[in-house]
Every structure is written in structure tokens, then in C-alpha cells.
Amino acid sequence: MLDLRPVGYVIGLLVASLGLTMLGPLVADLLAGNGHWFVFFESAVITILTGGLMALACSNGVTAGLSLRQTFLLTSLVWLTLPVFGAIPFVLGATEATFTDAFFEAMSGLTTTGATAFSQLEDLPDGLKLWRGVLQWLGGVGIVVVAMVFLPELRVGGMQIFRSEGFDTSGKILPRAGEIATQISGIYVALTVACMLAYTATGMDGFDAIVHAMTTVSTGGMANYDASFATWGAGVHYVAVVFMVLAALPFVRFVQVLAGSARPLLQDRQVHVFLLIIGFSVLLVTSWLWGRGGIMTEAAFRDALFNVTSIMTGTGYASADYMAWGTFPVVMFFLIGLIGGCAGSTSCSVKVFRYQLLFAAIKSQIRQIHSPHGVFTPRYDGRPISEDVLNSVMAFLVAFILSLGVTSVLLGLTGLDFITSVSGAAAALANIGPGLGLEIGPAGNYANINDVAKWILAIAMFVGRLEIMVVLTILSIKFWRN
């Protein structure tokens, strides 16, 4: 029988830790003098006590490491449990949100999707603004740890190809995760501080700089204003682009750079392709905007650069309503959103390396057809790709496409139109944030979406953030029988 105590112990500690982070928004409301601080006091007490009691109740089952089944379960339950408690300040707070809206917002935050169920964001108390940023910041560092430790070990979606260059857990996942989390957290904090200082230097006030640094480095995209980054000018936009790109690069490369070796980062083909796609997409969109406007302007280039980078990295900020740019940019944004950033980053979606593996397999197959007696082995970054990795990637891609189709159909059944259903499914499953159309596009939000659709989208965010296969595995009967 599966022992749930180690899983419950870790989840309890994480819930209690989430409660401690509520003290930051509490202080923010105290400093703002808006009287909203007591909401975070109540929320913190509920969360810390519940998490602490859960950890205490399960402490007699703590082991040195987690089994494979326990790891699958832990990875899934963390992203289901934390949004429940993360939603409490929204229910008790100034928004007086329903649990549906509050859970949607918390799930969107922790999965770094960035879709919001609230409007008039600038009127929210400072504590709630900061809480949205904290949720995304925690989700960002959490998903990097999952991507670098758990997914390679669980052999999900081809991630096992990174075991040799990442951190080998040697069958004991939990103790090694603590060491890796420490290294990642140091880099993550440093990037956040650097981003905050850069925002301050280019025109943001201190509070906005803190919140937006959190949501930039996490590639989450929740902003303090309904207008998102259209609120600020050129300097802030260029700073955001730099840090969105940095956050979408493999964090293991930053660890190697700090260890004195920059060569792996500079020679990483995944990084090269990622930057090439951004550059090419910016060139196409800029040319389109210049052609439509009849004049070459810096503003058009900056809007193209900012919004392409935002969608490609899954951040979801907007500096303009690109729905008004015409059909071509909209189609371009939809496609690059389904590519995403690099593996082992805070970015989302399918990831660049999976497309590289797919094209390597196609190229090998074409050569095999052309020369039936030859031996052609698919390679990634100069290394042979094992059949196990290819099968895992193919399974992930098929599951992603099927999940996208099923989610789109389910959203359509709730009464949403075709564009909103398809783009909403893609935005949630790929953890991008904004969809297409007037309602959930860059100039809109998810506030007026019906409750059933919000639950479908929240589940899609959860499934997409955990790379789909993890969730499908724990839903199988065989998982529970063995």
C-alpha cells in the first residue's frame, strides 16, 4: 500500500511556508495604512496552523527519500493544495471574490500563467497586489526545481535527457532537491533583485518595481494595472525584455556559469534556437507594423520586441493591444506561444528542446527512407537520442495536442465562442495568460468568463504546468494498484 505520510509531511511544510509568506503582504498593508492587513493575519494563521498540523501528523512517516510513486503524487498534490490556501486572502480580502475566482487567481499565480479574474487592478490594496506577485514568484522557483529534479527522475516528456547535465538524485529525490533548491534560489533571488533595481532606475516606483520584478523573473505576467506594461515607457519595456529572456534560459546554465564555466551556456543549441525564434519573430512582426504604418518607428520595433518576447516566454505582459495589429501578428503570437522557452527555466509551454528532438527524429527518418541500408541516429546537441527519450517526447506532444483539443471542446460547451475557447485552452494549458479576442485578449481579462469555464481553465493550468504526463500517470488505475 502506498504510504502517504512522507507526501503529507512535505505538503504540510510547504503549506506552512506559504502561510509565512503572507506576512509580507501584511506588512505592505500596514505601511499603506489601508486597514487590510488583518485579512493577511487571518489567512496566515489558518494556513500556518493547517500546514503545521498536517506536517506534525505525518512526521512519523518521514523517510530519507521518496519512492517514484510518492514523487509523482507529491509533484501533483503540491500544485493542487497550495492554490486552495493561496486563495484565502482573495476570499477574505477587498475583492470579496467567490471561491471560484479566488482559486482561479491563485492557480494562475502559482502556475505562473498570469490570467486574472479581477479587473480594476490598480484599485486593489497593496497587500493583494503584492500577494499576486508572491504567488507567481514562488511558483516560478518551484517549477524550476520540479523541472531540474523531479521531471528528469520521473522520465517525463523527454526531460530525462537532462539528467547527465543537471543533478543526479541517485534514487533519493527529496534530500538532493534541498541542495538544488538552495542553488537555484540564490540565482533566482539575484535575478529578482537586479530586475527590481533596473525597473526602479527606469521609472517605476519602489512598490511596483518589487511586484513586477517578481512577476517578470517568474515569467508570470500579473501586473498591478489593467493596462499592464502600457503604463510605462521605453526604458521599462527594454528592461522587461532582458529579464524575461534571462528567466526563460536553463537555470542549470547559470549554476555552471557561477561555477566558472560559461561555455555550456554559450554553446547550448537550445538557447541558440530559442533566441533565433525570438529574433526572427520580432523581425517579421516589426516589418508588418512598419508596412501597416508606412513609417519605420522605434515604438513599433519596441512593441514587437516586447510582446513577442512576452508571449514566447509565457510571461503574458502586454504593452499594446496586439489584437488591433491585424491577422498576421495574432497568428504569429498564437504559434510562438505554443513553443515556449527552454527546459529548466521558469518559462512554460511545450519547450524548444522538444521541437528540436522532434525535428531530429524526422530528419533521421527521412534519411533512413532515402538510404534504407544506412544507420542514422537522431542527435541532440551532438549526443545520440535514445529511443526512450524519443518515445517520451512523442507521448508528451500527442498528450498536449489531445489535451488542447479536449479543453477547447469543453470550453465551447460552456457557451464560449470558438476563438475564446481555442485561445483560452492554449493560454491555460501552455501557461501563457492572455488569450485572443476582445474578452480574454491583451486588453481584457477572465473576469466575465462563466464559472464552469474558469474551473476548466484552472485544471488546464495545473495539467500544463506539470507537463501533462505527471497528471495522467496518477489518474491511471495501474498507478494505484502497484
N, C-alpha and C positions, 0 to 999 in steps of 0.2 A: 504493500500500500504506500502511496506517495505521502511522505512526511511534509506537511505544510508549515511546520513550526519555523524552520530556517527562513522560509519565504515571508511568513508573517512578521518575524523579528526584523528583517531588513526593511520591510514596508513600514512597520511601526516607527523605526528610527527615522525614515525619510519623511513620514507624515509629521513627526515631532519637529524635525528640522525645518519643514515648511512653515510650521507654526512660529518658529523663532524668527523667520524672515519677515513675518508680519509686523515685527517691531519697527522695521524701517519705515513703512508707510504710516505707522502710528506716530512716530517722531515727526514725519513730514507734516501730518495734520496738526500736531501740537504747535509746530513752528509757524504754520499758516494761520493758526488761531481760528479755525473754522468749526471746532467742536465735533468733528467727525472722528476724532482719534479713538473714541470709546468703541466704535464698531470694530476696529482692528484689535482692541484689547479683548473684547468678547470672542472674536474669531480666533485669536491666538490661544486663549485659554482652552477653548473647545478643541482646537487642533492639537495642541501640545499634550493635553491630558489624554485624548483618544489615542494618539500615536504612542505616547509613553506607556499607557496601559497595554496596548497591543504588543509592544516590544517586550514588556515585562512578562506578559502571559506566555509568550513564545520563547523566552530566553533559555528555557531548559532544553530546547532542541537545537541550539546553535552548534554548528559543525565548522570544521576548518575550511571546507569548500562546498560548493553547491553541485549537485548532480545535474546532468543535462536536462532532465525533465523539470527539476526545480528552477533551473535558469530560464527555460522557456516561460514558465509560469510567472516568475518574478518579473521578467522583462515586460510581460503584458500587463500584469496587475498594477505595476507602478504607475503606468500611464492611464489606468482607469481610476485608481484610488486618489491620486493627488489632485486631479481636477475637481473631484467631489468636495474636497476641503478647500481648494483654491477658489471655489465658487461662493463660499460663505460670506466674504466681505461684500460681494455684489448683491447678495440677497438681503443682508442686514444693512447695507450702506445706502448712500444717497440715491443710487439708481433704483432701489427697491425692485430689483429685477425678479422675474419669475425664476424658478429653479432651472427651467429650460434655457433661458437666455444666459443665466449665470454659469451653468455648466458649459454651454457653447463657448462663452467667452474664456473660461478657464482652460478648456480643452484646446481652444485655438491658441491661447497663450503658451501653454506647456508644450504643445507640439510645434511651436514656432510657425504656425500657419498665418496668423495675423488678421484673419477675418474677424470683424467685430459686429456684435449685435446691438451696439449702442450708437446713438447719434448725439450731436452737440457735445463732443468730447471735451472741448475747451471749458465747458461749464462744470465738469466733474471736479470733486475735491482733489487736492494734490495727492492725498494718500491713495486714492483709487487709480490715479494716473500712474503713480509710482508702482503700485501693485501689478498693473498690467505689464509694466516693464520688467519687474522682478520675475513674474511668471515666465516671460519669454527668455529672460537671461538664464534662469535655472534650467528651462527646457533645452536651451542651446548647449550648455555644458553637459547636460545629461545625455543628449543624443550623441555627442562626440564620444563619450565613454562607452555607450552602447555599441556604436559603430566600430570602435577600435578594439573592444574587449569581447563583448558578447556575440555580436553577429559573426565575426570570423570563427569563433569557437563553435557556434551553432551551425556553421556552414550554410548561412542564409544568403541567397541571391548572388552567389559568387564572391562574397566577402572573404571567404577562406583564402583567396589568392593573396591577401594582405597579411596573413599570419606571420610569414617569414620576415617581413619588414616592419611589422608592428611590435606587438608584445605577446610572446608565447606564454599562455597561462598554465600550461603543463597540467591540465586537468583540474586545477584548483582555481576556479574563476574569482571567487569573492576576495581572497587576500590580495591577489595581483591587481584587481580592479582598484583597490585603495591606493596602491602605489602609482598606477597610471593616472587616476583621477587627480592626484596631487600635482603631477607634472602638467597635465592639461589645464588644471585650474590656474596655475601660475601664469601660463601663457594667455589664457582666456582673460584673466583679470588685467594683465598688462595691456592687451589689445583694447579692452574696455576703457581703461584709464586714458590711454593715448587718444582714443576716439573722442572721449569726453573733452579733453583739453583742446583737441583740434576743432570740435564744434564750438567751444567757448571762444576760441580765437577768431572764428569766422562769423560770429554774430549771434549765436544762441545764448539765452540767459542760462545761469548755472543749473537750474532745476530741469529745464528742457534738455540741456546737454547730457545730464545724468541719465534721464529716461531714454532718450534716443540713442545714446551710446549703447545701452543695454539691448535695445531692440534692433540695433544695426549689427552688432557683433554676433548676436544670436541669429541673424538673418530672419528675424521675426516680423518686423514691419509695423507693429502697432505704434501709432503716432498719438500725440496729445491734441491734435487738431483734426477736424473733419477734412480740411484741405490738404492734410498730410504734409509733404515737403514743399508744396507750392507756397507755404507760409514764408519760406526763406529764399535767399538769393543764391547766386552762383557759387560763392565760397563754400557754403554749407553743402550744396549739391556735390561738388567735387570731392569734398571730404567723405561724404557718404559713399560715393562710388569706390574710393580707395579701400575703405574698411569693409564694404560688402564683398569686394573681391578677396581681400585677405581672409575673411571669415569663411569663404567658400573653398579655400585651399585645404589640403590634407593637414591636419594638426600634427600628425606624426612627423611631417617635414619640418615644422617649427621646432619640435623637440630635437631633431637631428641638427638643425642649424645652431641651436643653443649648445649642443654637444660639440660644436666646432666643425661641422661638415655641412656646407651649403650645397654641395654638388647634387645630392639626391633631389633637392627641391628644383634646382636649375635644370636637371636632366629628366624630370618626371614628365612622361609623354601625356599623362592625364591632364597635368597643369597646362601643357602646351596647347592641347586641343581645346580645353576649357577657355583659355584666353583667346584662341583663334576664333572660336564661335562667337564670343562676345564682340571681338573686333569686327568680324565680317557682318554681324547683325547690325551693329552700330552704323557701319558704312552704308548698308542698304537702307536703313530707316532714315538716316540723315539725308541721303540722296533723294529719297522720296519726299521728305519735308521741304528740302530746298527746291525741288521741282514743283511742288504744290504752291509754295510761297513766291517763287520766281526770284528769290534772292538768297544768297548764302549768308546765314547769320550764325553767330556763336550760340545764341539761345536755342536754335533748332538742333545744333550739334549736342548741346548740353542736355536738352530734353531727351534726345535719342539715347545718349550715353547713359543717363541716369535711369530711365525707365527700362531699357534693355537689360542693364545690369541688375536692377531690382527684380525683374521677372525671372531672369536666368538663374539668379542665386536663390530665388524663392522668398526674397525679403518682402516684397509686396508694397513698398512705398510707391507713391506717385507724385511727380512734380507737375503733371498736366493731365488733362482728360484725354488719353490717347484714343478713346472711342471716337473722338471727333477728327482723327487724323485720316480716316479712310479705311478701306477694307484691308489693304496690304499690311500695314503695321499691326492691325488686330490679329490677322492670321499668323504673322511672324511671332507675336507675343505668345499666342496660344502654343505654337510649336516649341519655342525655346523654353517655355515653362515646363514642358514635358521632358526636357533634357536634364536640367538641374546643374548642380555644382559637382565638386569632387567627393569621392568617398572619404570618410573620416573627417568631414567638415561639419559645420552647423547647417549647411545647405540641405536641400531636400530633393524630391522628385526621383527620377529613375537613376540618375548619376551618369556622368560622362563615361566612366570606365566600362559600364555595361554595354553601351553602344560600341565602344572600341572592341570589346570581346565579340560582340555580335558580328561586326564587320570583318573581324579577323577570321571568324568561323565561315562566313560567306565567301571570303576571298579564298580560303583553303579549299572549300567545296568546289568552287568554280575551277580552280587549278586541278583538282582531282578529276573532275569531269573532262577537262581538256587533255589530261595525261593520266589515263586510268591506271597505269602501272607505276606511277610515281608515288612517293610518300611525302605528303605535305602536312606539316604540323602547325596548327594555329599558334601564334605567338603574341604575347602581350609584353611590351617594354623589353623585348629581347628574350623573354623566357617562354618556354613551351606552356601552353594552356592545357591543363589536364581535362579529361572527359568529365570528371566530377564537377569541375568549375563551370564548364560549358553547360552541362545539364542543369546546374543550379541557376545559372543566368537565364537560360531559356524558360525554365519553370517560372522564374520571377516575372519575366516580361509577359508571358501568357497570363499569369495571375493578375498582373497590373492592368492589362487590356480588358480582361473579363470583369475585373472589379470596376473599372471605369464605365463599362457598358451597363452593368447591373445598377450601379449607383445613379447613372443618368436616367435609366428607366424608372427607378423608384422615385426619383425627384420629379420626373414628369407625371407620375401617377398622383402626386400631391397637388397637381394643378399648375406647376411652374411651366413657363414656355420652354421651347426647345433650346434656345441659346443659353438661357439661365440654367437649365438642367445640365447640359453638357459642360459648360464652362465652370459651373459650380462644382460639379463632380470632379473635374480636373483640378480646380483650385484647392479643393479639400484633400483629395487623395494625394496630390503632389505637394501639399502643404505650401501653396503659393500665397493664398489670401484672397486678393480681388479676382473676381471672375470677369465676364464680359456682359455687356448690356447696360441699360440705364439703372437697373435695380442694384446689382452687385458688382458693377464695374468700378473703375478707379474713382469715379465721382459719387459712388453710392456706398451702401453697406448692407448687412444682412438683417437689419432691424425689422423689416417688414416681411421677411420670409416666414411662412407658417411654421408652427411648432414641430410638426412631423418632419418637415424638410430639415429643420435645424438639427433634430436628432440623427437623421440620416447623414447629414454633413459632419456632425461631431464624430460619429462612428467612422466615417471615411477618413477624417483627420487622424484618428487613432490607428486605423489599419495602415494608412500610408506612412505614418511616422515610424512604425515598427516594421517597415519593409514587407508588409503583407504576409509573407510566408510564416512568420512567427505566430501571427494570429490564427492562420489557417491550421497550423500544426496543433495548437492547443484546443481547437474546435473539433479535431478528429477523434473518433471513438477509440482508435488504437492507442492514442496518447494516454488516455486514462486507463486502459486495460493493462498496459505494460508497465 
